[in-house]
Every structure is written in structure tokens, then in C-alpha cells.
Amino acid sequence: MKYIRTKTILGAALLMLSAASCTHILDEQPRSIYEPGFFKTEKGVHGGLTSMYAHLRYIYGQAYFYNTTLTGTDEVTWGQSADGNFKDMDLSGVGEITPSTSRADVLWGTAFSNINTASGIIENASDVGVSDALIAEARFFRAFDYFKLVQTFGGVPLDLGAGVLKFNTSPVRTSVRNTVPEVYTQGIFPDLVQAINDLPVTPRVTGGATQTLARLYLAKAYLTYAWWLENPNNIPTYPQADRVDPDGHNAQWYYQKAYDIAVQAIDNPGPFGLQPTFYDVNLGPNDRNNEILLYADHTESSEFYNGSSLTYANGGAPDNFAGWMMTWNYTDIRSGTNPDGSGPVSSVQREAAQHLGRPWTRMAPTIGAITNTFADKTNDSRYDGTFVTVYRGNWPKGGVNNATLYNANNLPVTPGAPILSFLNEEPATAITYPSGAGSSNIGAGTLPGRADYVVGPQGISRIVYPGLWKLGPYRTDNGTGLGQPNAASTRPYNIAKFSELYFVAAEAAVKGANVQAGKSARDLINVIRARAGKWKWSNSGNAAKVEDNSATLVSQTPATITINYILAERSREYFGEGYRWYDLVRTQKWTELASSYRIAGVAKGDHNAVTVNRTILPHHYLRPIPQGQIESMLMSDEEKKSYQNPGY
């Protein structure tokens, strides 16, 4: 993979998509429209709104941006096949984050044109009698993008060339960054407050913006801004600004607002709520369930509406290919066709199924995430509902006709049987690992009497590790074969979940917000933990598992909830979904929790985990402004230098 440097010019509306106003799905029709009169028509307003949902695909599911939200945290490091796109973000001495290499450029290059489209709708839609509810969708997305930008880069421009929050029709080659307080108080809070007032309780289209969604983002924005005002570890900001709110409120006021808004959303959920089990939330056949407030949508029914080929993808937006990154090359596993183990064939073949999918091995979970974050793998269903820990034989689907193969210890296995298992803990009998790839061809070990190859938690490496089940592909057109595993995922990429309201309120409570009866931080966290204790299916066992360990998990919740405990719970709930870097940056816990990690190396058979240290400096808490943006501006060298975040 090569770096592709793109030049970004703020202020031009680049893509509009029109929508039929009476349908319940978004009807996408690409068009390039620049004249302001376009938004003075009902068709133009609907086209602009549709483009806002479409723009999500260029951020969410885009694997290089996905990588920036996880690699370098306590959850994830680089995998064996990683290039600079991934190694640079790890901050472990194998690369360096620079304005030219940071893949946060994906966000910068996508968000501003959408912000400008939103401004065009907000300014002009009322002239054609469009409802306030439709305008509120534009307000939500403008705030949504600004919130993502300010968390990532610090202060960003509110004026794209025509004035603060004004629709701009001419590309401009100069830019001035606003401060963080200005972005929040002028560009995020007002839009979200108005969106809550005007958005419907039930979405106008499937997956459309609602009051509950806007409340979640307003609560998150209040919470994040409160941390910024408090600045407990003296992390620098840019552009430089006093940690003073223009409206005269302090951090505690915003923590309280975050709590109040989140609880209001919990108490007034509309059509949304928690799924009965964690497994249900991320199960492919249950996509678009009522816990998901926002997603970047895809479909297997049409390449046009999917935004990507249904048979093969190259790995670029708007493909949903994030799930490939933490999928290792399980197709390397070999089992013998003969009783002595000879005649090796691929026993786990590439399949378009949620537990398999297309392997890229660019990212890997840290051992600490497996052993510490998910320490309880018995009561808590979230480990089983997050990772693929058992790889089962599927060779007949790939045309291998043998009814039986011979696997670990030359024992026979049949289709559907475990071929490789990642153990929950190190066994009492030591695993016998080969010196290299061994008979499994991946360096997996054996235990006496077991037909499956095994890897213990301390043997997880950059080349062989548990896969990420929750982002795996799901299709209904595989028939009896392997399907289309080389296509990007046709599943929606989940962006916002109802469950996060509990975490936001709990975090605000820990930070001192006055709480309502029955909604203390512990109460709120225990709603999530109680759900985590309910099982309906075991991914590792590939069988129904009706079990309720809620009482056990609730009883184990500490009496006093800390920020670190909330962060651990958030990781258990949202591992691998792109939350982690933002969580660690918001709470200023990145250095404390992610400065080192353990993992084995890149060679098959390497199970000797080592401790890797990271150098996380204060300036890393902001990503650099993309070099393409700097180069595109007609400003002096000194002005360009001052535009860039310090340290880059």
C-alpha cells in the first residue's frame, strides 16, 4: 500500500446525491452541483441530505482511518503485514506520525465538504418550505463532523471562505483555524441543541437522524469539552487558547449537562433500546437493530447502493473494509489428507462468513487486551461476542472432497470441527509449540489428546491471533460455497449505539455530576454489565448457550467506579470498533494506559511475547493537519507553519 497524498481545499461542495422525498430508504443519484441555487429547490435539499448519509462511508469502514482510531492504543498494535499506514500510528519506534503519513487525513478530506453542504441546506432550505425536521438533519451532521474534527485536530476553521458557518461556493486558498472553545460553542452545541428540538423521535428513513441520536452526541460533546476545560494532565491545545468557556461555564457545569442529556435520552428512548444480549448487537443477521442509532450503510442487493463491488474490492473508500485489518491469514492452516499428517491442504478456507472473511493481518490485538481487558471469559459474554477464538474446518466448500482430514497429533477431524483454538488461559499441561511453522503451517501448538491445534494467550503474536468477529462479513448469497470473501463487507458499519448513553452518563457522574436516584455511575454501568452476563449463543462452541450470569457480574462491580474502570468497560463493550483513541485522548489516559504492551513477533512459531514501549508525547494528543491541506493554501511559509499543530 502506498501513501496517497490528497490536497484539500476548504469550502467547495463536492458531491450531492438526490433522494425521492416520499420513500423510506435513501435513493442515491450522484451529481456534482456547485451553484447555491441548487439548495433552493426541494430536490436539492433532499439530495444534500442524502449525501450526508453517504459521506459516512468515506470515514467509517475506511480501514486507514479506522487504524488511526485503534493502533497505538492498549487495544491494538500493528500486525505482520502492516506497512507504514499502520506502523506509524503505533508510536513504538517502527514509524513516525507526520503530516504526510497520518491517516487522519481521511477525516479532514471528507468532513469539510459535508459541513459546507450542511450549511447550504441550513441557509436555503426554508426558502422552499422544507420542514425544520429536515433542516435539523443537516444541523446534526454539521455538528457531527465538527465534533469529530475538533477531537482529532484541535481547533478547526468555522469559516470556509464565505463567513462563519456560511455556505461557500468558491474554493479558497487561505484558512484560519478557530479555537477549541469557539468550535464547540459556535459550531457544535447550537446545532445539536436545535437538532434535538426539531428532529423526530422516529427516523423519517431507515437509519435516519433522530432526537435520541442528537442527544447522544450533545452529551458526548459536553463531556469531551468538560474534560478539555479541566485538562487534568496539562495537555497542550492548538490553536492556543485559555481553558475558559466563552459563556462563563466551568467544567463541572458541562459534566452536569452531559449527565442530564444522556439520562434524558435513556428515559425517552423512542424506538431505541438495548438488545437482549451482547451477541445480538453485532450479529450479522440482526444488523440495523434498535440499539444502533447511526451507521454507514451498505447492502448486498445492489452494487450501486452498496457503493462497492459485490465480488471484489481493492480496499478504498467507500468500501467497508475495516474488518479485514484484524483478520489474520487463517487460510495458511494446513491439515493432512493422510493418517500420518502428510498431504497437507487448507482446512480453513477463505469464506464470506462473519467468523472468517478476507485476511489482511495489518492490525493485531495486544496480549493485554486479551488477558486483562477480557479477563473474565466465563461469565462475561463480550469476549466470545467480540473475537473468533475457534477456527473450524470448511474445506468441502472450497472443493476439497475428503470426508476426513488429520490435524493435531494426527487425529482425524471432520468438516465443522475445531482446527485451531485460541485458549482462554494457559493450560496446566504446557503447550508443545514447534520451532517454526510446524505441521499446522502457522506455528500452532498441540496438547495431548486434542485434535485441534492450540495457541495460549501468552503465545499470541503479530501473525497469529484471535480474529475480530463483530466486524466480520455477513451475506445471504453464499449458497453452499465460500461466497464472495474478496468483496468488501456489505454490512452497515455501526457508528453510534444506544448503549453509549449509559457510559456517557456514568463518566459524567464519576466526574462529579449530581445523579438521579437509581442512576449512579455504578447503577448505569451495571445495566451494561447485566446485559453482558446474558448468553444465547457461544461463538467458540458454535452452539446455543442459554445462560444468565448477570447477578455475578453485577455483584463484582466495584462499589466505587473510577474513570479507569469505565474505560475498561468501554473497551469490553466497543473493542475494535474505533472508539479507543478518542476515549484515551478525551480522558488524557492514553500515556498511562498504552505506553507499553506485550505481543510475540512476526514469524510463524514465535510465541515469545515481549514488552514493547511506546513514546507518547503531549503533542500526539492531536493529529497533524494533513500535508495536502498545508500545501494547498496560498499563504506565507510562516502562516503555514503556524497553521500546523505543534510537534509536527
C-alpha positions in Angstrom: 0.0 0.0 0.0 1.3 3.4 -0.9 0.5 6.7 0.7 -1.8 8.8 -1.4 -1.4 12.5 -0.6 -4.6 14.5 -1.4 -4.8 18.2 -1.5 -7.9 19.6 0.3 -9.3 22.9 -0.4 -11.9 24.0 2.1 -15.3 25.3 1.1 -16.4 23.5 -2.1 -19.4 21.2 -2.1 -18.0 18.2 -4.0 -20.8 15.7 -4.0 -24.6 15.8 -3.9 -26.9 12.9 -4.0 -30.6 13.3 -4.7 -33.4 11.5 -2.9 -37.0 10.8 -3.5 -38.8 12.7 -0.8 -41.5 10.1 -0.1 -39.5 6.9 0.2 -38.3 5.2 3.4 -34.8 4.5 2.0 -32.3 6.9 0.6 -32.3 6.9 -3.2 -28.7 7.8 -4.2 -28.1 9.6 -7.5 -24.6 11.0 -7.9 -24.2 14.6 -9.2 -21.8 17.4 -8.9 -23.5 20.7 -8.0 -21.8 23.9 -7.0 -24.3 26.7 -7.6 -26.1 27.9 -4.4 -29.5 27.8 -6.2 -29.4 24.0 -6.0 -30.3 24.2 -2.3 -33.2 26.5 -3.1 -35.1 23.5 -4.5 -36.7 20.7 -2.7 -34.8 18.2 -4.8 -31.6 19.9 -3.9 -32.3 19.8 -0.2 -33.1 16.1 -0.4 -30.0 15.5 -2.5 -27.8 17.3 0.0 -29.3 15.3 2.9 -28.7 12.0 1.2 -25.1 13.0 0.5 -24.6 13.4 4.3 -25.5 9.8 5.0 -23.4 8.7 2.0 -20.4 10.7 3.3 -20.2 8.4 6.4 -18.9 5.6 4.2 -15.8 7.6 3.4 -14.9 7.7 7.1 -16.4 4.7 8.8 -15.3 1.3 7.4 -12.4 3.1 5.7 -9.6 1.0 7.1 -6.8 3.5 7.1 -8.8 5.9 9.2 -10.1 3.0 11.3 -6.5 2.2 12.0 -5.8 5.7 13.4 -8.6 5.2 16.0 -7.1 2.0 17.4 -3.5 1.3 16.5 -1.2 2.8 19.2 -3.8 2.2 22.0 -3.9 -0.5 24.6 -6.3 -2.4 22.4 -4.3 -2.7 19.1 -0.9 -2.7 17.6 0.4 -3.4 14.1 0.2 -6.8 12.5 2.7 -8.9 10.5 1.6 -7.5 7.1 1.4 -3.9 8.2 3.0 -1.1 6.2 3.7 2.5 7.3 0.0 3.3 7.3 -0.2 1.2 10.4 3.2 1.1 11.9 3.4 4.9 12.0 0.4 5.1 14.3 1.9 2.7 16.9 4.5 5.1 18.2 6.7 2.2 19.1 9.8 3.1 17.1 8.8 1.4 13.8 7.4 4.6 12.3 6.6 8.2 12.9 3.4 10.2 12.7 3.9 13.1 10.3 1.6 15.5 8.4 2.3 13.3 5.3 1.8 9.9 6.9 -1.0 10.4 9.4 -4.1 8.7 8.0 -6.4 11.1 9.9 -6.2 12.9 6.6 -9.2 10.7 5.7 -11.4 12.6 8.1 -10.1 16.0 7.2 -10.6 15.4 3.5 -14.2 14.2 3.9 -15.7 16.3 6.7 -15.3 19.8 5.3 -17.2 19.3 2.0 -20.0 17.7 4.0 -20.0 20.6 6.5 -20.3 23.0 3.6 -23.2 21.1 2.1 -24.9 21.2 5.5 -24.5 25.0 5.6 -26.0 25.2 2.2 -29.1 23.4 3.3 -29.4 25.3 6.6 -29.2 28.6 4.8 -31.5 27.9 1.9 -34.0 25.1 2.8 -36.5 27.3 4.5 -37.0 29.3 1.2 -38.6 26.3 -0.4 -40.8 25.3 2.5 -38.7 22.4 3.7 -39.6 21.3 7.3 -37.5 22.2 10.3 -37.1 18.4 10.8 -35.2 18.1 7.5 -33.0 21.1 8.3 -32.3 19.6 11.6 -30.7 16.6 9.9 -28.2 19.0 8.3 -27.6 20.7 11.6 -26.9 17.3 13.2 -24.4 16.3 10.5 -22.6 19.7 10.6 -22.1 19.3 14.3 -21.2 15.7 14.0 -18.4 16.5 11.6 -17.1 19.4 13.6 -17.1 17.3 16.8 -15.1 14.6 15.1 -12.7 17.2 13.7 -12.1 19.1 17.0 -11.4 15.9 18.9 -8.9 14.9 16.2 -7.1 18.1 15.3 -8.0 20.7 17.9 -9.4 24.0 16.7 -10.5 24.0 13.0 -12.0 26.6 10.7 -15.6 27.6 11.1 -15.2 30.0 8.1 -14.8 28.0 4.9 -14.5 31.2 2.8 -17.9 32.9 3.0 -18.1 33.7 6.7 -18.5 31.7 9.9 -20.8 28.7 9.3 -21.8 30.1 5.9 -22.2 28.2 2.7 -19.3 28.7 0.4 -19.4 28.2 -3.3 -15.9 29.2 -4.3 -12.7 27.2 -3.4 -10.5 29.3 -1.2 -6.7 29.0 -0.7 -6.5 30.6 2.7 -7.8 29.4 6.1 -7.8 30.5 9.7 -8.4 28.0 12.5 -10.8 28.8 15.3 -10.0 27.8 18.8 -11.5 24.7 20.5 -14.0 26.8 22.6 -15.2 28.6 19.5 -15.7 25.4 17.6 -17.7 23.9 20.5 -19.8 26.9 21.5 -20.4 28.3 18.0 -20.3 25.2 15.7 -21.3 22.2 17.8 -23.6 23.0 20.7 -26.1 25.3 19.0 -26.6 22.9 16.1 -27.1 19.9 18.3 -29.5 21.8 20.7 -31.6 22.9 17.7 -31.4 19.4 16.2 -32.8 17.9 19.4 -35.7 20.3 19.3 -36.5 19.7 15.6 -35.6 16.1 14.8 -38.3 13.4 15.0 -38.4 10.7 17.7 -38.7 8.1 15.0 -36.4 8.4 11.9 -38.0 9.6 8.7 -36.0 6.9 6.8 -34.3 3.8 8.0 -31.2 4.8 9.7 -32.1 8.5 9.7 -31.1 11.0 12.4 -33.4 11.3 15.5 -33.7 13.1 18.8 -32.0 10.2 20.6 -29.0 10.3 18.3 -28.6 14.1 18.7 -28.9 13.8 22.4 -26.1 11.2 22.5 -23.8 13.5 20.5 -24.7 16.6 22.6 -24.0 14.6 25.8 -20.7 13.3 24.3 -19.7 16.8 23.2 -20.5 18.3 26.6 -18.5 15.5 28.3 -15.5 15.9 26.0 -15.5 19.7 26.3 -15.7 19.4 30.1 -12.5 17.3 30.1 -10.9 19.8 27.8 -11.7 22.7 30.2 -10.4 20.7 33.1 -7.2 19.5 31.4 -6.0 17.3 34.3 -2.6 16.4 32.8 -1.8 19.8 31.2 -2.0 18.5 27.6 -1.5 21.4 25.2 -4.2 22.6 22.8 -4.0 24.4 19.5 -4.6 27.0 18.3 -3.5 28.2 21.8 -6.4 29.3 23.9 -7.2 29.7 27.6 -9.1 26.9 29.1 -12.0 29.3 29.6 -15.5 28.8 28.3 -16.8 31.9 26.4 -20.2 31.5 28.1 -18.7 31.6 31.6 -19.4 27.9 32.5 -16.8 25.7 34.1 -16.0 22.0 33.5 -18.4 20.9 36.3 -21.3 22.7 34.6 -20.6 20.7 31.4 -20.3 17.4 33.2 -23.7 18.0 34.7 -25.1 18.9 31.2 -23.6 15.7 29.8 -25.2 13.6 32.5 -28.6 15.3 32.3 -28.8 15.0 28.5 -27.7 11.3 28.5 -30.2 10.4 31.2 -32.9 12.2 29.3 -32.2 10.1 26.3 -32.2 6.9 28.3 -35.6 7.8 29.8 -37.0 8.9 26.5 -35.6 6.3 24.1 -38.2 6.4 21.3 -37.9 3.3 19.2 -34.4 2.6 20.5 -33.1 0.5 23.4 -30.6 -2.3 24.4 -30.6 -5.6 22.6 -31.2 -8.5 25.0 -27.7 -9.9 24.6 -24.3 -8.5 23.6 -24.2 -11.2 20.9 -27.4 -9.8 19.3 -25.9 -6.3 18.9 -23.2 -7.4 16.5 -24.8 -10.4 14.8 -24.8 -10.0 11.0 -28.4 -11.2 10.5 -29.5 -8.7 13.2 -27.9 -5.7 11.6 -29.7 -2.3 11.9 -31.3 -3.4 15.2 -32.8 -0.9 17.6 -29.6 -0.4 19.6 -27.9 1.2 16.6 -28.5 4.9 16.3 -26.4 5.7 13.3 -24.5 3.6 10.7 -22.7 3.9 7.4 -24.9 1.7 5.3 -24.1 -0.9 2.7 -26.1 -3.7 1.0 -25.6 -6.9 -0.9 -28.6 -6.3 -3.0 -27.1 -3.7 -5.4 -23.6 -2.5 -6.2 -25.0 0.9 -6.8 -26.5 1.3 -3.4 -23.7 -0.6 -1.8 -21.1 1.8 -3.1 -18.7 -1.1 -3.8 -18.3 -4.2 -5.9 -20.1 -7.2 -4.6 -17.4 -9.6 -5.8 -14.0 -7.9 -5.3 -12.8 -4.8 -3.6 -9.4 -3.1 -3.8 -9.5 -1.6 -0.3 -10.5 2.1 -0.5 -13.4 4.3 0.3 -16.4 3.9 0.1 -15.7 0.2 0.6 -16.4 -1.2 4.1 -13.1 -3.0 4.5 -12.1 -2.2 8.1 -12.9 -5.7 9.2 -10.1 -7.1 7.0 -7.4 -5.4 9.1 -7.6 -7.5 12.2 -8.2 -10.7 10.3 -5.0 -12.8 10.1 -4.3 -15.3 7.4 -6.1 -18.3 8.8 -6.1 -19.8 5.3 -2.5 -20.8 5.9 -3.6 -23.5 8.4 -2.9 -27.0 7.0 -4.3 -30.4 7.8 -3.2 -33.7 6.3 -5.1 -35.8 3.9 -3.3 -38.9 5.1 -3.4 -40.5 8.6 0.3 -39.7 9.1 -0.4 -36.0 8.5 1.1 -35.9 5.0 -0.7 -34.4 2.0 -1.4 -31.0 3.6 -4.4 -29.0 2.4 -6.0 -25.8 3.5 -8.6 -26.9 6.0 -10.0 -23.4 6.9 -10.6 -21.6 3.6 -11.4 -18.0 2.9 -15.2 -17.6 3.3 -17.6 -14.7 3.3 -18.8 -15.6 6.8 -18.7 -13.5 10.0 -16.1 -15.6 11.7 -13.8 -15.6 8.7 -13.7 -13.0 5.8 -10.8 -11.6 4.0 -7.4 -11.6 5.8 -5.0 -8.7 5.7 -3.1 -9.0 9.0 -2.5 -5.3 9.3 -3.6 -4.9 12.9 -3.4 -7.2 15.9 -4.9 -7.2 19.4 -2.4 -6.8 22.2 -2.0 -9.6 24.7 -3.1 -7.3 27.5 -6.4 -6.7 25.7 -7.0 -10.5 25.6 -5.8 -11.3 29.2 -6.6 -8.1 31.2 -9.5 -6.3 29.5 -11.3 -9.6 28.9 -10.1 -11.3 32.0 -13.5 -12.9 32.7 -14.2 -15.1 29.7 -16.6 -17.3 31.6 -19.4 -15.0 33.0 -19.0 -12.1 30.6 -20.2 -12.8 27.1 -18.3 -10.0 25.5 -15.0 -11.8 24.8 -16.9 -14.6 23.0 -19.0 -12.0 21.2 -16.0 -9.9 20.1 -13.3 -12.4 18.9 -13.0 -15.5 16.8 -11.2 -18.0 19.0 -12.1 -21.3 17.3 -11.4 -21.8 13.5 -13.5 -24.7 12.1 -12.9 -26.8 9.0 -14.8 -25.7 5.9 -12.7 -27.5 3.2 -15.6 -29.1 1.3 -17.0 -25.6 0.5 -13.6 -25.0 -1.3 -13.8 -28.2 -3.4 -11.6 -30.5 -1.1 -13.7 -33.7 -1.1 -12.1 -35.6 1.7 -14.6 -36.5 4.4 -11.9 -36.6 7.0 -8.6 -34.7 7.4 -5.8 -35.3 10.0 -4.9 -32.5 12.3 -3.1 -32.0 15.6 -1.5 -35.2 16.9 -2.5 -36.7 13.5 -6.0 -37.1 14.9 -9.0 -37.1 12.5 -11.2 -34.1 12.0 -14.4 -33.6 10.0 -16.0 -30.5 8.5 -17.2 -28.1 11.2 -14.7 -29.5 13.8 -12.3 -27.2 15.5 -9.0 -27.0 13.6 -7.3 -24.2 15.7 -8.3 -22.9 19.1 -7.1 -19.9 21.0 -7.3 -21.0 24.6 -8.9 -18.8 27.3 -6.0 -19.3 29.6 -2.7 -21.1 29.7 -3.3 -24.8 30.3 -1.9 -26.8 33.3 -0.1 -29.0 30.7 2.4 -26.9 28.8 1.6 -26.4 25.1 4.1 -28.1 22.8 5.0 -25.5 20.1 7.1 -26.2 17.0 10.3 -24.3 16.4 8.8 -22.9 13.2 5.6 -23.2 11.2 5.3 -26.9 12.1 2.7 -29.3 10.8 -0.1 -26.7 11.2 1.9 -24.3 8.9 1.2 -21.4 11.3 3.3 -22.4 14.3 0.4 -23.5 16.4 1.0 -25.9 19.3 -0.5 -29.2 20.4 -1.9 -30.7 23.6 -2.1 -34.4 24.3 -5.3 -36.0 23.0 -6.6 -32.9 21.2 -7.3 -32.9 17.5 -7.2 -29.1 17.3 -4.1 -27.0 17.2 -3.9 -24.6 20.1 -2.4 -21.2 21.0 -2.3 -19.9 24.6 -3.0 -16.2 25.5 0.7 -15.6 26.1 1.6 -17.0 22.7 -0.4 -14.5 20.7 1.7 -12.9 18.0 1.6 -10.3 15.3 0.9 -13.1 12.7 -1.5 -15.4 14.6 -4.1 -14.0 16.9 -7.9 -14.2 17.6 -9.8 -12.6 14.8 -12.4 -9.9 15.2 -15.8 -11.5 14.9 -18.0 -8.4 15.4 -16.9 -6.8 12.1 -16.8 -9.9 10.0 -18.9 -10.1 6.8 -22.4 -11.4 6.5 -24.1 -12.4 3.3 -27.1 -14.4 2.3 -25.9 -15.3 -1.2 -23.1 -17.8 -0.4 -25.2 -20.8 -1.2 -23.3 -24.0 -0.2 -19.9 -22.5 -1.1 -17.4 -19.9 0.1 -19.4 -17.0 -1.3 -17.6 -13.7 -2.2 -14.9 -13.3 0.6 -12.9 -10.9 -1.5 -15.6 -8.3 -1.6 -15.7 -5.5 1.0 -18.3 -6.1 3.7 -21.9 -5.4 2.6 -22.9 -4.9 6.3 -23.5 -1.4 7.7 -20.7 0.0 9.8 -22.1 0.9 13.2 -21.2 4.4 14.3 -23.4 5.2 17.4 -25.1 2.9 19.8 -27.8 3.5 22.4 -25.6 1.7 25.0 -23.1 4.5 25.0 -25.6 6.8 26.7 -25.1 4.7 29.9 -21.3 5.2 29.6 -21.5 8.9 29.0 -23.8 9.4 32.0 -21.7 7.2 34.2 -18.5 9.0 33.2 -20.1 12.4 34.0 -21.2 11.0 37.3 -17.7 9.9 38.2 -16.6 13.5 37.3 -19.0 14.9 39.9 -22.3 15.4 38.2 -25.3 15.2 40.6 -27.1 12.0 39.9 -30.7 10.9 39.8 -32.0 8.1 42.1 -31.2 4.7 40.6 -28.8 6.3 38.1 -25.5 6.5 39.8 -22.3 5.6 37.9 -22.5 2.1 39.3 -26.2 1.7 38.5 -25.6 2.8 34.9 -22.6 0.6 34.4 -24.4 -2.4 35.9 -27.1 -2.1 33.3 -24.4 -2.8 30.7 -22.7 -5.5 32.8 -26.0 -7.2 33.5 -26.6 -7.5 29.8 -23.1 -8.7 29.2 -23.8 -11.7 31.6 -26.7 -13.0 29.4 -25.7 -15.6 26.8 -27.8 -17.0 24.0 -25.0 -18.4 21.8 -21.4 -19.5 22.1 -19.3 -18.4 19.1 -16.4 -20.6 20.4 -18.6 -23.6 20.9 -20.7 -22.9 17.8 -23.8 -23.9 19.8 -26.7 -22.4 21.7 -25.7 -21.3 25.2 -28.6 -20.0 27.3 -27.0 -18.8 30.5 -27.6 -15.8 32.7 -24.6 -14.6 34.7 -25.9 -11.1 35.3 -26.1 -11.4 39.1 -22.4 -12.5 39.2 -21.2 -9.6 37.0 -23.3 -7.0 38.9 -22.0 -8.3 42.2 -18.4 -8.0 41.0 -18.8 -4.3 40.0 -16.7 -2.2 42.4 -18.6 0.0 44.9 -16.6 3.0 43.7 -16.4 3.5 39.9 -13.3 5.2 38.5 -12.5 6.6 35.1 -10.1 3.7 34.5 -12.9 1.2 35.3 -15.3 3.0 32.9 -12.6 2.9 30.2 -12.1 -0.8 30.8 -15.8 -1.4 30.4 -15.9 0.7 27.3 -13.2 -1.4 25.8 -15.0 -4.6 26.6 -18.2 -3.2 25.0 -16.6 -1.5 22.0 -13.3 -3.2 21.3 -12.2 -2.9 17.8 -15.0 -0.5 16.7 -12.9 2.7 16.6 -13.7 4.3 19.9 -10.5 3.7 21.8 -8.1 6.5 20.7 -10.8 9.1 21.3 -11.6 7.6 24.7 -8.0 7.7 25.8 -7.4 11.2 24.4 -10.6 12.6 25.9 -9.7 11.4 29.4 -6.0 12.1 28.9 -5.3 8.4 29.9 -3.5 7.5 26.7 0.0 7.7 28.1 -1.0 5.9 31.3 -2.8 3.0 29.8 -1.0 2.5 26.5 2.7 3.3 26.9 3.6 -0.4 26.7 2.1 -3.6 25.5 3.0 -7.3 25.1 2.9 -9.4 21.9 5.1 -12.0 20.2 6.7 -11.4 16.8 6.0 -11.7 13.1 7.3 -15.2 12.4 5.2 -18.3 12.5 6.1 -20.2 15.6 7.2 -17.2 17.6 5.3 -17.4 20.9 7.8 -15.5 23.0 5.9 -12.4 23.9 8.0 -9.3 24.5 7.2 -5.9 26.1 7.1 -3.1 23.6 7.4 0.5 24.8 5.7 3.5 23.1 6.8 7.1 23.1 3.5 9.0 23.5 4.3 12.7 23.8 1.8 15.5 24.7 1.6 16.8 21.1 0.5 13.4 19.9 -2.9 14.0 21.6 -3.7 15.9 18.4 -3.2 14.6 14.9 -1.3 16.7 12.4 -3.1 18.8 9.9 -2.7 16.9 6.6 0.2 18.0 4.5 -2.0 18.2 1.5 -4.0 20.9 3.2 -0.9 22.8 4.1 0.4 22.7 0.6 -2.9 23.7 -1.0 -3.0 27.1 0.8 -1.7 30.3 -0.7 -0.2 31.6 2.5 3.3 32.5 3.6 5.6 29.8 5.0 5.2 31.4 8.4 1.4 31.3 8.2 1.5 27.7 7.1 3.8 26.8 9.9 1.5 28.4 12.4 -1.4 26.6 10.9 0.1 23.2 11.7 -0.2 21.6 15.1 3.0 22.0 17.2 5.3 19.0 17.2 4.7 18.1 13.6 
